[in-house]
């Protein structure tokens, strides 16, 4: 019997019809997959479920009762919790304070600090999450923050939990903890809406599946066992995608980027490597291996203790991202929300904010030129938006990533692109588009460093792979020698190794 029902849900924004007459239902105790390309309407549907947005038409029914939300709090009281892909934690509060936020234990306005900490400590231990409840969220890794978000839903005994790309920042071990939690919640009758672009997870976890495309219901599978991966991909994108990597060989030039003996407070083992003109060098490793720390040292975002970086034989001043940009190196960071996009600002501003200095003499902005630059890269990178004036937070993750790429490509003389988790939380169609952009840039002579925790992605698009483990380079593998088992083995920690990040 259906426990959660979406009935004729439609939602429009200026210039965009995000959802059109979407209807499907989910049984009690089922894990229900929700898939679709970025911009297909998944996030909008989740916002409607959470009470964050009101549908224009249609209704939501939970356990036979039609819901009427006026706020997120109403949905919360109805037993609905949404764990968004872009985390909703307060960085300067502790883990315990975030988990109790809005309902702190205590009397007469006085918070019971001991209860606050110990209740969270007990619950985290019970569900297998190893995080200090007294630690500030800002001190945690992205993966640990994601686990805290998930713990939030478990703590309140929600009836309906929606998880939006929950494993995008998790290690294999953390993902297994999550999967065990989902199995436990399913056994207790909780409805789980599981939004993911990872087909392995969908087939591992889900009982049923709904596919959205262009805001409409493309397919509904009451039993996921009755469909195939190929059918789902075709239903998502409306076309066949047989090989999303589409790698092709290209001529490589002289060494463009040279890094020697890089180390810092978060990467104590010196790292050295080089990248040639036209080469895509992939960095693979488990979460905590030191990949992102290496990228930040390379770019000057973190303080370098030792080592040198040069581009085309010219040294780049350390510890200075501005110097890196001037030398022709740019970085697309791992965390789009906190380190990439500028929230509350338009696509136009997000693209032009760095390059505007090239066409703003005496510090006077040139709106006409900024609009022209924005339009150029919106078209070139195929950003899906009704207007360059659209707030960037309203874009899908894939389109936000394209905007960040557009910002750096609008710079003059980019020679080295460092891109960390290029397709995190991005659908298969958008992934293919971003890979094509990277290939085009490499073909033009750019040296590209791609950092990813998805081994198939690194193997699919790289000319060569550097494997990192415990803050050191564990292997350097040419494309002709790519072997999934060997690369993964090199990435796994050696219990006898002394090196740590």
C-alpha positions as semicolon CSV with decimal commas, in nm:
position;residue;x (nm);y (nm);z (nm)
1;X;0,000;0,000;0,000
2;X;0,127;0,349;-0,089
3;X;0,260;0,547;0,206
4;X;0,395;0,851;0,017
5;X;0,208;0,988;-0,285
6;X;0,292;1,270;-0,525
7;X;-0,022;1,375;-0,712
8;X;0,004;1,601;-1,017
9;X;0,291;1,814;-0,883
10;X;0,370;2,117;-1,102
11;X;0,608;2,402;-1,024
12;X;0,728;2,689;-1,241
13;X;0,980;2,971;-1,204
14;X;1,021;3,276;-1,429
15;X;1,124;3,135;-1,765
16;X;1,140;2,773;-1,643
17;X;0,877;2,502;-1,589
18;X;1,062;2,288;-1,334
19;X;0,789;2,025;-1,283
20;X;0,486;1,933;-1,493
21;X;0,214;1,705;-1,355
22;X;0,445;1,460;-1,175
23;X;0,267;1,170;-1,007
24;X;0,398;0,852;-0,845
25;X;0,380;0,671;-0,511
26;X;0,609;0,482;-0,275
27;X;0,521;0,194;-0,046
28;X;0,590;0,191;0,328
29;X;0,940;0,071;0,409
30;X;1,062;0,109;0,049
31;X;1,382;0,268;-0,075
32;X;1,274;0,455;-0,387
33;X;1,530;0,582;-0,637
34;X;1,483;0,919;-0,805
35;X;1,697;0,978;-1,112
36;X;1,727;1,228;-1,396
37;X;1,974;1,465;-1,553
38;X;2,069;1,785;-1,375
39;X;1,778;2,021;-1,430
40;X;1,528;1,735;-1,468
41;X;1,330;1,853;-1,164
42;X;1,457;1,621;-0,889
43;X;1,575;1,898;-0,654
44;X;1,255;2,097;-0,710
45;X;1,044;1,793;-0,622
46;X;1,251;1,742;-0,305
47;X;1,206;2,110;-0,211
48;X;0,830;2,073;-0,249
49;X;0,836;1,761;-0,031
50;X;1,041;1,943;0,235
51;X;0,810;2,248;0,248
52;X;1,085;2,475;0,118
53;X;0,884;2,544;-0,199
54;X;0,510;2,533;-0,258
55;X;0,379;2,350;-0,563
56;X;0,172;2,552;-0,809
57;X;-0,067;2,259;-0,844
58;X;-0,089;1,909;-0,704
59;X;-0,060;1,758;-0,358
60;X;0,150;1,533;-0,135
61;X;-0,016;1,257;0,067
62;X;0,158;1,081;0,358
63;X;-0,004;0,775;0,515
64;X;-0,340;0,871;0,366
65;X;-0,332;1,234;0,488
66;X;-0,296;1,519;0,239
67;X;-0,025;1,758;0,355
68;X;-0,056;2,137;0,363
69;X;0,282;2,295;0,434
70;X;0,345;2,661;0,496
71;X;0,709;2,609;0,594
72;X;0,988;2,354;0,633
73;X;0,888;2,323;0,998
74;X;0,544;2,193;0,893
75;X;0,708;1,921;0,685
76;X;0,940;1,838;0,974
77;X;0,642;1,792;1,207
78;X;0,483;1,567;0,942
79;X;0,789;1,343;0,972
80;X;0,974;1,456;0,657
81;X;1,351;1,514;0,661
82;X;1,554;1,610;0,354
83;X;1,933;1,573;0,343
84;X;2,036;1,805;0,062
85;X;2,341;1,758;-0,158
86;X;2,455;2,106;-0,056
87;X;2,485;2,059;0,318
88;X;2,265;2,262;0,553
89;X;2,491;2,275;0,858
90;X;2,605;2,579;1,060
91;X;2,987;2,567;1,037
92;X;3,064;2,752;1,360
93;X;2,836;2,538;1,576
94;X;2,938;2,199;1,713
95;X;2,816;1,868;1,577
96;X;2,582;1,827;1,877
97;X;2,444;2,181;1,841
98;X;2,370;2,121;1,473
99;X;2,188;1,798;1,549
100;X;1,977;1,962;1,820
101;X;1,928;2,291;1,633
102;X;1,580;2,435;1,689
103;X;1,497;2,196;1,973
104;X;1,778;2,227;2,229
105;X;1,722;2,031;2,554
106;X;1,681;2,240;2,867
107;X;1,441;2,442;3,083
108;X;1,348;2,807;3,114
109;X;1,569;2,900;2,820
110;X;1,878;2,735;2,972
111;X;2,035;2,469;2,749
112;X;2,127;2,140;2,914
113;X;2,478;2,106;2,770
114;X;2,548;1,763;2,915
115;X;2,230;1,612;2,770
116;X;2,301;1,782;2,439
117;X;2,648;1,626;2,407
118;X;2,584;1,283;2,561
119;X;2,262;1,214;2,368
120;X;2,441;1,284;2,042
121;X;2,747;1,083;2,145
122;X;2,528;0,780;2,223
123;X;2,331;0,808;1,899
124;X;2,642;0,850;1,682
125;X;2,802;0,546;1,843
126;X;2,483;0,346;1,798
127;X;2,470;0,412;1,424
128;X;2,844;0,373;1,371
129;X;2,947;0,732;1,294
130;X;3,288;0,821;1,439
131;X;3,262;1,198;1,489
132;X;3,329;1,402;1,805
133;X;2,997;1,568;1,904
134;X;3,189;1,859;2,061
135;X;3,384;1,937;1,742
136;X;3,293;2,241;1,533
137;X;3,148;2,144;1,197
138;X;3,396;2,379;1,027
139;X;3,680;2,153;1,145
140;X;3,536;1,841;0,980
141;X;3,606;1,701;0,634
142;X;3,327;1,717;0,377
143;X;3,267;1,345;0,421
144;X;3,231;1,380;0,799
145;X;2,990;1,672;0,751
146;X;2,778;1,455;0,522
147;X;2,759;1,186;0,792
148;X;2,647;1,449;1,045
149;X;2,365;1,552;0,809
150;X;2,255;1,190;0,779
151;X;2,265;1,146;1,157
152;X;2,025;1,440;1,185
153;X;1,750;1,243;1,010
154;X;1,810;0,930;1,217
155;X;1,790;1,123;1,545
156;X;1,436;1,249;1,488
157;X;1,281;0,916;1,379
158;X;1,155;1,062;1,050
159;X;0,881;0,881;0,856
160;X;1,007;1,000;0,517
161;X;1,375;1,071;0,448
162;X;1,499;1,213;0,119
163;X;1,871;1,174;0,051
164;X;2,013;1,388;-0,231
165;X;2,343;1,243;-0,361
166;X;2,433;1,122;-0,009
167;X;2,756;0,940;-0,098
168;X;2,909;1,213;-0,316
169;X;3,154;1,304;-0,037
170;X;3,179;0,974;0,146
171;X;3,459;0,719;0,156
172;X;3,382;0,353;0,082
173;X;3,368;0,279;0,456
174;X;3,134;0,573;0,525
175;X;2,913;0,468;0,232
176;X;2,880;0,119;0,379
177;X;2,776;0,270;0,713
178;X;2,512;0,470;0,527
179;X;2,386;0,164;0,339
180;X;2,354;-0,025;0,668
181;X;2,155;0,264;0,813
182;X;1,925;0,265;0,512
183;X;1,865;-0,109;0,548
184;X;1,779;-0,057;0,917
185;X;1,541;0,230;0,839
186;X;1,371;0,026;0,566
187;X;1,313;-0,257;0,813
188;X;1,150;-0,007;1,051
189;X;0,904;0,108;0,782
190;X;1,068;0,439;0,693
191;X;1,026;0,559;0,334
192;X;1,357;0,657;0,175
193;X;1,374;0,871;-0,138
194;X;1,723;0,811;-0,275
195;X;1,847;1,065;-0,531
196;X;2,169;0,957;-0,700
197;X;2,346;0,945;-1,033
198;X;2,534;0,633;-0,930
199;X;2,361;0,336;-1,087
200;X;2,555;0,086;-0,876
201;X;2,399;0,239;-0,563
202;X;2,052;0,255;-0,716
203;X;2,058;-0,117;-0,798
204;X;2,221;-0,203;-0,464
205;X;1,968;-0,017;-0,247
206;X;1,643;0,064;-0,423
207;X;1,322;-0,137;-0,443
208;X;1,159;0,092;-0,700
209;X;1,256;0,385;-0,921
210;X;1,120;0,701;-1,083
211;X;1,298;0,880;-1,367
212;X;1,236;1,249;-1,443
213;X;1,329;1,427;-1,764
214;X;1,271;1,797;-1,836
215;X;1,041;1,826;-1,535
216;X;0,815;1,542;-1,645
217;X;0,773;1,179;-1,547
218;X;0,987;0,984;-1,795
219;X;0,943;0,642;-1,634
220;X;0,822;0,475;-1,315
221;X;0,947;0,126;-1,222
222;X;0,756;-0,033;-0,930
223;X;1,021;-0,308;-0,928
224;X;1,373;-0,202;-1,014
225;X;1,463;-0,562;-1,089
226;X;1,244;-0,535;-1,400
227;X;1,465;-0,275;-1,570
228;X;1,826;-0,240;-1,685
229;X;2,099;0,021;-1,657
230;X;2,083;0,092;-2,029
231;X;1,707;0,154;-2,015
232;X;1,744;0,392;-1,721
233;X;2,019;0,594;-1,892
234;X;1,813;0,619;-2,209
235;X;1,507;0,730;-2,009
236;X;1,715;0,993;-1,827
237;X;1,875;1,158;-2,128
238;X;1,631;1,072;-2,406
239;X;1,916;0,932;-2,612
240;X;2,165;0,648;-2,605
241;X;2,500;0,712;-2,433
242;X;2,717;0,407;-2,488
243;X;3,047;0,556;-2,370
244;X;3,035;0,870;-2,157
245;X;3,416;0,893;-2,144
246;X;3,479;0,922;-2,522
247;X;3,854;0,948;-2,459
248;X;4,074;0,987;-2,763
249;X;4,446;1,007;-2,802
250;X;4,602;1,347;-2,866
251;X;4,959;1,467;-2,923
252;X;5,139;1,573;-2,606
253;X;5,392;1,856;-2,594
254;X;5,670;1,961;-2,361
255;X;5,635;1,972;-1,982
256;X;5,404;2,260;-1,896
257;X;5,355;2,216;-1,520
258;X;5,634;2,097;-1,289
259;X;5,589;2,040;-0,914
260;X;5,885;1,929;-0,702
261;X;5,877;1,827;-0,336
262;X;5,547;1,995;-0,238
263;X;5,463;1,966;0,131
264;X;5,261;2,158;0,389
265;X;5,088;2,121;0,725
266;X;4,823;1,891;0,574
267;X;5,059;1,708;0,337
268;X;5,382;1,623;0,513
269;X;5,520;1,375;0,257
270;X;5,676;1,567;-0,037
271;X;5,491;1,518;-0,367
272;X;5,649;1,565;-0,711
273;X;5,501;1,533;-1,060
274;X;5,484;1,699;-1,402
275;X;5,215;1,749;-1,666
276;X;5,277;1,802;-2,036
277;X;5,097;2,032;-2,278
278;X;4,776;1,862;-2,388
279;X;4,792;1,602;-2,112
280;X;4,516;1,511;-1,868
281;X;4,679;1,381;-1,549
282;X;4,438;1,209;-1,312
283;X;4,492;1,195;-0,937
284;X;4,314;0,908;-0,763
285;X;4,304;0,808;-0,398
286;X;4,065;0,739;-0,116
287;X;3,922;1,029;0,086
288;X;4,201;1,157;0,309
289;X;4,478;1,044;0,072
290;X;4,599;1,402;0,026
291;X;4,473;1,478;-0,326
292;X;4,288;1,801;-0,245
293;X;4,564;1,909;-0,006
294;X;4,812;1,870;-0,291
295;X;4,595;2,080;-0,522
296;X;4,567;2,362;-0,268
297;X;4,945;2,365;-0,216
298;X;4,998;2,368;-0,591
299;X;4,763;2,665;-0,631
300;X;4,892;2,852;-0,326
301;X;4,565;2,834;-0,133
302;X;4,745;2,661;0,157
303;X;5,087;2,749;0,296
304;X;5,368;2,554;0,134
305;X;5,644;2,440;0,371
306;X;5,875;2,338;0,091
307;X;5,885;2,258;-0,279
308;X;5,863;2,449;-0,607
309;X;5,607;2,494;-0,883
310;X;5,687;2,615;-1,233
311;X;5,483;2,672;-1,549
312;X;5,668;2,658;-1,881
313;X;5,991;2,669;-1,683
314;X;5,903;2,987;-1,492
315;X;5,872;2,960;-1,112
316;X;5,535;3,045;-0,956
317;X;5,546;3,243;-0,630
318;X;5,433;3,021;-0,340
319;X;5,132;3,073;-0,111
320;X;4,965;3,323;-0,344
321;X;4,663;3,221;-0,559
322;X;4,678;3,560;-0,732
323;X;5,034;3,480;-0,847
324;X;4,916;3,137;-0,966
325;X;4,638;3,295;-1,172
326;X;4,877;3,550;-1,319
327;X;5,112;3,265;-1,414
328;X;4,825;3,088;-1,592
329;X;4,706;2,832;-1,334
330;X;4,345;2,813;-1,212
331;X;4,165;2,583;-0,965
332;X;3,807;2,454;-0,969
333;X;3,766;2,343;-0,605
334;X;3,615;2,027;-0,462
335;X;3,335;2,205;-0,275
336;X;3,138;2,415;-0,524
337;X;2,912;2,565;-0,261
338;X;3,172;2,695;-0,014
339;X;3,478;2,751;-0,233
340;X;3,342;2,793;-0,585
341;X;3,017;2,972;-0,653
342;X;2,927;3,310;-0,507
343;X;2,581;3,252;-0,368
344;X;2,317;3,518;-0,411
345;X;2,488;3,652;-0,724
346;X;2,397;3,607;-1,088
347;X;2,557;3,376;-1,341
348;X;2,695;3,685;-1,512
349;X;2,872;3,805;-1,197
350;X;3,003;3,457;-1,116
351;X;3,163;3,427;-1,460
352;X;3,304;3,779;-1,483
353;X;3,423;3,834;-1,127
354;X;3,784;3,732;-1,194
355;X;3,836;3,847;-1,552
356;X;3,661;4,185;-1,508
357;X;3,988;4,339;-1,398
358;X;4,112;4,300;-1,757
359;X;3,839;4,527;-1,894
360;X;3,765;4,761;-1,601
361;X;4,019;5,045;-1,623
362;X;4,059;5,251;-1,305
363;X;3,829;5,007;-1,123
364;X;3,518;5,116;-1,315
365;X;3,299;4,818;-1,405
366;X;3,200;4,762;-1,767
367;X;2,850;4,606;-1,759
368;X;2,833;4,570;-2,138
369;X;3,159;4,375;-2,152
370;X;3,063;4,160;-1,854
371;X;2,734;4,069;-2,020
372;X;2,919;3,982;-2,342
373;X;3,170;3,759;-2,160
374;X;2,890;3,585;-1,969
375;X;2,687;3,522;-2,284
376;X;2,997;3,389;-2,460
377;X;3,067;3,122;-2,199
378;X;2,702;3,038;-2,132
379;X;2,682;2,949;-2,502
380;X;3,024;2,784;-2,526
381;X;2,974;2,562;-2,220
382;X;2,604;2,504;-2,287
383;X;2,487;2,634;-1,950
384;X;2,115;2,572;-1,916
385;X;1,958;2,891;-1,787
386;X;1,678;3,126;-1,893
387;X;1,903;3,428;-1,837
388;X;2,255;3,534;-1,743
389;X;2,084;3,727;-1,460
390;X;1,964;3,404;-1,298
391;X;2,091;3,353;-0,940
392;X;2,353;3,079;-0,959
393;X;2,200;2,889;-0,664
394;X;1,900;2,813;-0,887
395;X;2,117;2,615;-1,129
396;X;2,177;2,242;-1,113
397;X;2,514;2,117;-0,989
398;X;2,634;2,044;-1,342
399;X;2,549;2,392;-1,463
400;X;2,713;2,548;-1,157
401;X;3,030;2,355;-1,243
402;X;3,016;2,489;-1,599
403;X;2,983;2,845;-1,466
404;X;3,295;2,799;-1,252
405;X;3,477;2,666;-1,558
406;X;3,352;2,968;-1,753
407;X;3,491;3,202;-1,487
408;X;3,839;3,061;-1,527
409;X;3,828;3,018;-1,902
410;X;3,737;3,387;-1,931
411;X;4,079;3,459;-1,781
412;X;4,353;3,549;-2,026
413;X;4,624;3,294;-2,098
414;X;4,519;2,994;-1,887
415;X;4,787;2,726;-1,922
416;X;4,707;2,489;-1,636
417;X;4,362;2,382;-1,513
418;X;4,336;2,198;-1,181
419;X;3,986;2,059;-1,129
420;X;3,890;1,874;-0,810
421;X;3,594;1,631;-0,830
422;X;3,479;1,770;-1,168
423;X;3,149;1,579;-1,179
424;X;3,056;1,538;-0,813
425;X;2,676;1,514;-0,796
426;X;2,639;1,555;-1,172
427;X;2,426;1,337;-1,401
428;X;2,555;1,118;-1,682
429;X;2,459;1,359;-1,959
430;X;2,627;1,660;-1,796
431;X;2,932;1,448;-1,716
432;X;2,974;1,369;-2,083
433;X;2,953;1,741;-2,168
434;X;3,216;1,835;-1,907
435;X;3,452;1,563;-2,030
436;X;3,420;1,701;-2,383
437;X;3,513;2,047;-2,253
438;X;3,824;1,904;-2,084
439;X;3,925;1,722;-2,404
440;X;3,886;2,042;-2,608
441;X;4,100;2,237;-2,361
442;X;4,369;1,967;-2,362
443;X;4,368;1,958;-2,742
444;X;4,440;2,332;-2,731
445;X;4,759;2,271;-2,530
446;X;4,635;2,319;-2,177
447;X;4,781;2,097;-1,903
448;X;4,494;1,954;-1,695
449;X;4,504;1,797;-1,349
450;X;4,186;1,606;-1,264
451;X;4,128;1,491;-0,906
452;X;3,851;1,237;-0,849
453;X;3,745;0,974;-0,597
454;X;3,561;0,784;-0,874
455;X;3,806;0,535;-1,022
456;X;3,604;0,469;-1,342
457;X;3,605;0,843;-1,411
458;X;3,982;0,882;-1,360
459;X;4,051;0,578;-1,578
460;X;3,801;0,692;-1,838
461;X;3,936;1,041;-1,908
462;X;4,304;1,046;-1,803
463;X;4,616;0,998;-2,013
464;X;4,806;0,904;-1,697
465;X;4,714;0,845;-1,332
466;X;4,901;0,936;-1,013
467;X;4,771;0,725;-0,722
468;X;4,793;0,881;-0,376
469;X;4,781;0,698;-0,044
470;X;4,836;0,838;0,305
471;X;4,973;1,166;0,172
472;X;5,227;1,020;-0,069
473;X;5,238;0,920;-0,435
474;X;5,195;0,542;-0,437
475;X;5,195;0,481;-0,815
476;X;5,234;0,653;-1,152
477;X;5,042;0,462;-1,422
478;X;5,039;0,521;-1,799
479;X;4,710;0,468;-1,981
480;X;4,834;0,153;-2,155
481;X;4,886;-0,002;-1,810
482;X;4,554;0,099;-1,650
483;X;4,420;-0,185;-1,436
484;X;4,137;-0,121;-1,191
485;X;4,250;-0,382;-0,938
486;X;4,614;-0,265;-0,941
487;X;4,522;0,104;-0,907
488;X;4,282;0,037;-0,620
489;X;4,542;-0,181;-0,447
490;X;4,795;0,103;-0,468
491;X;4,538;0,341;-0,314
492;X;4,468;0,119;-0,013
493;X;4,665;0,204;0,304
494;X;4,952;-0,026;0,397
495;X;4,930;-0,104;0,767
496;X;5,309;-0,117;0,778
497;X;5,360;0,222;0,609
498;X;5,471;0,505;0,834
499;X;5,367;0,788;0,604
500;X;5,056;0,983;0,695
501;X;4,912;1,312;0,580
